[in-house]
Amino acid sequence: MSVSSEQQLAEPPEVRRPGAKELIDRLPRTSWQERSFAYWAEKQLYAKDPWWRPLSSAVVGISTTAMSMFLALGFRKVIVEDLHKLTDALEAKRDRPIITIANHESTMDDPTMWGIMPARMRWNPDYVRWTLGARELLYMNPPMNAFFALGQTIPTVRGDGIYQLAVEIGIQRLKENKWLHIFPEGKVNQGESMVRFKWGVGRLIMESERVPIVLPIFFSGMKEAMPLNQKVPVPKPNPFKSTLYLKVGDAIDFTVQLEEWKAARASLTCDKEKSRLDELVRIAVVDRLWASLDNLKSASVGAIPPLE
């Protein structure tokens, strides 16, 4: 039985929700840090300035190259299965966006796992993910604001729900057929079972202008290299014992489900009924994601060599 559904459908319907630009205009600008964050949030929303692409390319290229070196030096084995499912989708003539989802073992998962990407893709922002990351951990001062904004990490505020700025920026990226990566558990989880998924990924899939290519990714090895109970939160892989494992699953096709939702929604006239339908479909979408990733995890367990 899936554990991804919320306990209650508590969000009341609203006639109009603010878009990304309005949310950015509402950001406080009293301190230097607040002005810096608002500046980079607006630049990240559009990512169209002539200087954006070369600077973003430098940040993501250096970061992913550094992570490839970290994997080579810090782990005895790095096992990657079916990466072609992702790279083929990225390098094909892209007429729709890509969303990947993965389990979340440590705060270092995002930079570490992309060290496995081919060298030819590391310096091209079009082949590098956009991802949602905790604002309170990443956007702490002006230099970090610039680094993570250019590194294609969208600031997310935990507890602000599915209509926050991060999700609006994510929807903008999907309109541009970009690759968006999500850790739908919404927090680091080193338990045996995945926790319920957040609804934001459901909204992203449902409100994408074109049905996205959705790929699950199971990732393992960082909870041993960076356990939550250590006093200093830094990765400590063992190059003589540590194993990192990553497997890309088959695409999840939401075409029929989304077409049925849009048809059912078009037949409704009451905003409250539309809101209720939207919430039920979000739950169904997120349940499919949870089940797909859980099945991929179960199928991958036998491929991970035991720690020696």
C-alpha positions in Angstrom: 0.0 0.0 0.0 1.3 3.4 -0.9 2.1 5.9 1.8 2.3 8.9 -0.4 -1.2 10.4 0.1 -1.8 13.2 2.5 -4.0 12.5 5.6 -6.5 15.3 4.7 -7.5 17.4 1.7 -7.1 20.6 3.7 -6.3 23.3 1.1 -9.3 25.5 0.4 -10.0 26.5 -3.2 -8.9 29.9 -4.3 -10.1 32.0 -7.2 -6.7 33.2 -8.3 -3.2 32.3 -7.2 -0.2 34.6 -7.6 2.3 33.8 -10.4 6.0 33.7 -10.1 6.5 37.4 -11.0 4.0 38.5 -8.4 5.6 36.3 -5.7 9.0 37.8 -6.5 7.6 41.3 -6.3 6.3 40.5 -2.8 9.7 39.4 -1.5 11.1 41.7 1.3 14.0 43.9 0.3 15.0 45.5 3.6 18.4 44.0 4.2 21.3 43.3 1.7 20.6 39.6 2.0 16.9 40.1 1.1 17.8 42.3 -1.8 20.3 39.8 -3.1 17.9 36.9 -2.8 15.1 38.8 -4.7 17.6 39.8 -7.4 18.8 36.2 -8.0 15.2 34.8 -7.8 14.1 37.2 -10.6 17.2 36.4 -12.7 16.7 32.7 -12.2 13.0 32.9 -13.2 13.9 34.1 -16.7 17.5 33.0 -17.1 17.7 35.1 -20.2 20.5 37.7 -19.6 23.4 37.3 -22.0 25.8 36.7 -19.1 23.6 34.0 -17.5 24.5 31.0 -19.8 28.3 31.3 -19.6 28.3 31.8 -15.9 25.8 29.0 -15.3 27.9 26.8 -17.6 31.0 27.5 -15.5 29.2 26.8 -12.2 27.6 23.5 -13.3 30.6 22.4 -15.2 33.1 22.9 -12.4 30.6 21.4 -9.9 29.8 18.2 -11.8 33.5 17.7 -12.8 34.5 18.0 -9.1 31.8 15.4 -8.2 33.1 13.0 -10.8 36.5 13.3 -9.2 34.9 12.8 -5.7 33.2 9.6 -6.9 36.5 8.3 -8.5 38.5 8.9 -5.4 36.0 8.4 -2.6 34.3 5.2 -3.6 35.7 1.7 -4.3 32.8 1.0 -6.7 30.5 3.2 -8.6 27.7 1.1 -10.3 25.5 2.9 -12.8 22.7 1.1 -14.6 20.6 2.2 -17.5 21.9 5.8 -17.5 21.2 5.8 -21.3 17.5 6.2 -20.5 18.2 9.7 -19.2 21.0 10.7 -21.5 19.1 9.6 -24.6 16.1 11.7 -23.5 18.4 14.7 -22.8 20.2 14.5 -26.1 17.2 13.8 -28.3 15.4 16.6 -30.1 13.4 17.6 -27.0 9.8 18.6 -27.6 8.7 18.2 -24.0 10.3 18.6 -20.6 12.0 15.9 -18.5 11.3 15.3 -14.8 13.4 12.9 -12.8 12.6 11.8 -9.2 14.9 10.0 -6.7 15.0 8.9 -3.1 16.9 11.2 -0.8 19.7 9.7 1.4 21.8 12.8 2.3 22.1 16.5 1.7 25.0 15.7 -0.7 22.8 13.5 -3.0 22.2 16.1 -5.6 25.7 17.2 -6.4 27.1 13.7 -5.9 24.8 11.7 -8.2 25.4 14.0 -11.2 29.1 13.2 -11.1 28.1 10.1 -13.1 27.0 12.1 -16.1 29.2 11.9 -19.2 31.9 14.6 -19.5 30.4 15.8 -22.8 27.3 16.9 -20.9 28.7 18.6 -17.8 29.4 22.0 -19.3 26.1 22.5 -21.1 23.4 23.9 -18.9 20.8 22.3 -21.2 22.0 18.9 -20.1 22.2 19.8 -16.4 19.2 19.5 -14.1 17.3 22.2 -12.5 16.4 21.1 -9.0 14.5 22.3 -5.9 16.7 22.9 -2.8 16.0 24.1 0.7 16.4 27.9 0.8 17.4 27.9 4.5 20.4 25.6 3.7 21.6 27.0 0.4 20.6 30.6 0.1 22.3 32.0 3.2 24.2 35.0 1.9 24.9 36.9 -1.4 27.8 34.7 -2.6 25.8 31.5 -2.0 22.7 33.1 -3.6 24.7 33.6 -6.8 26.3 30.2 -6.8 23.2 28.2 -6.3 21.0 30.3 -8.6 23.6 29.9 -11.4 23.9 26.2 -10.4 20.2 25.8 -11.4 19.0 25.1 -7.8 15.6 26.6 -7.2 15.1 27.9 -3.6 12.3 26.0 -1.8 10.7 27.0 1.5 9.6 23.9 3.5 6.1 24.2 4.7 5.0 26.9 2.1 3.0 24.3 0.1 2.6 23.7 -3.6 1.8 27.3 -4.7 5.1 28.8 -3.6 7.7 30.6 -5.7 9.9 27.5 -6.2 7.1 25.5 -7.9 6.2 28.5 -10.1 9.8 28.7 -11.3 9.8 24.9 -11.8 6.7 25.3 -14.0 8.5 28.0 -16.0 11.4 25.6 -16.6 9.0 22.9 -17.8 7.5 25.4 -20.3 11.0 25.7 -21.8 11.4 21.9 -22.0 14.1 21.8 -19.4 15.2 18.9 -17.2 13.8 19.3 -13.6 15.0 16.9 -10.9 12.9 16.4 -7.7 13.5 14.6 -4.4 9.8 14.2 -3.7 10.2 13.0 -0.1 11.1 16.6 0.7 13.7 15.7 3.3 16.7 13.4 3.9 15.4 9.9 4.7 17.8 7.2 5.7 15.1 4.7 6.8 14.3 1.5 5.1 11.1 2.8 3.6 10.4 5.9 1.6 8.2 8.5 3.3 5.1 9.9 1.6 5.9 12.2 -1.4 5.1 15.9 -1.4 2.3 17.1 -3.6 4.4 19.7 -5.4 5.8 17.2 -7.9 2.2 16.3 -8.8 1.4 19.9 -9.5 4.5 20.2 -11.7 3.5 17.2 -13.8 -0.2 18.3 -14.1 0.5 21.9 -15.0 3.3 21.3 -17.5 2.1 22.6 -20.9 3.4 19.4 -22.5 3.2 16.0 -20.8 6.7 15.5 -19.3 9.0 12.5 -19.7 9.1 11.2 -16.1 12.0 9.0 -15.0 12.5 7.4 -11.6 16.0 7.1 -10.3 17.1 4.9 -7.3 20.2 6.0 -5.6 22.2 4.3 -2.8 25.5 4.7 -1.0 25.4 8.2 0.5 23.7 7.2 3.8 26.7 5.1 4.7 29.1 7.8 3.5 27.2 10.6 5.3 25.0 9.3 8.1 22.6 11.7 9.8 24.0 11.0 13.3 27.5 12.3 12.6 28.5 15.4 14.5 30.1 17.1 11.5 27.8 16.9 8.4 30.4 16.2 5.7 30.6 13.2 3.5 33.2 10.6 4.6 33.3 7.9 1.9 35.7 5.0 2.2 37.7 4.5 -1.0 38.4 0.9 0.1 34.9 -0.1 0.9 32.2 2.4 -0.1 29.9 1.6 -3.0 27.6 4.1 -4.8 24.8 2.7 -6.9 22.4 4.4 -9.3 19.8 3.0 -11.6 17.4 4.8 -13.9 14.0 3.2 -14.3 11.6 3.2 -17.2 9.6 6.3 -18.1 6.2 6.8 -16.4 3.6 7.8 -19.0 1.0 10.2 -17.6 -0.6 11.1 -21.0 -3.9 9.2 -20.5 -4.2 10.2 -16.8 -3.7 13.9 -17.6 -6.1 13.8 -20.6 -8.8 12.3 -18.4 -8.2 14.9 -15.7 -8.4 17.8 -18.2 -11.6 16.4 -19.8 -13.3 15.9 -16.4 -12.2 19.3 -15.2 -13.6 20.9 -18.4 -17.0 19.5 -17.6 -17.1 21.2 -14.1 -18.4 24.7 -13.5 -17.9 25.0 -9.8 -14.4 26.2 -8.5 -14.8 24.1 -5.4 -15.4 20.9 -7.5 -12.4 21.7 -9.7 -10.2 22.2 -6.7 -11.4 18.9 -5.2 -10.7 17.1 -8.5 -7.3 18.7 -8.8 -6.3 17.4 -5.3 -7.6 13.9 -6.0 -5.6 13.7 -9.2 -2.5 15.1 -7.5 -2.8 12.3 -5.0 -3.2 9.7 -7.8 -0.2 11.1 -9.7 2.0 11.1 -6.6 0.9 7.6 -5.7 2.1 6.4 -9.1 5.4 8.1 -8.6 5.9 6.5 -5.2 5.0 3.0 -6.4 7.3 3.3 -9.4 10.3 4.4 -7.4 9.5 1.8 -4.7 9.4 -0.9 -7.3 12.7 0.3 -8.8 14.2 0.2 -5.3 13.0 -3.4 -4.7 14.4 -4.5 -8.1 17.7 -2.8 -7.4 18.4 -4.3 -4.0 20.1 -7.5 -5.4 22.4 -5.5 -7.6 24.0 -3.6 -4.8 27.0 -5.4 -3.4 27.1 -5.7 0.4 29.6 -3.6 2.4 32.8 -5.5 3.0 
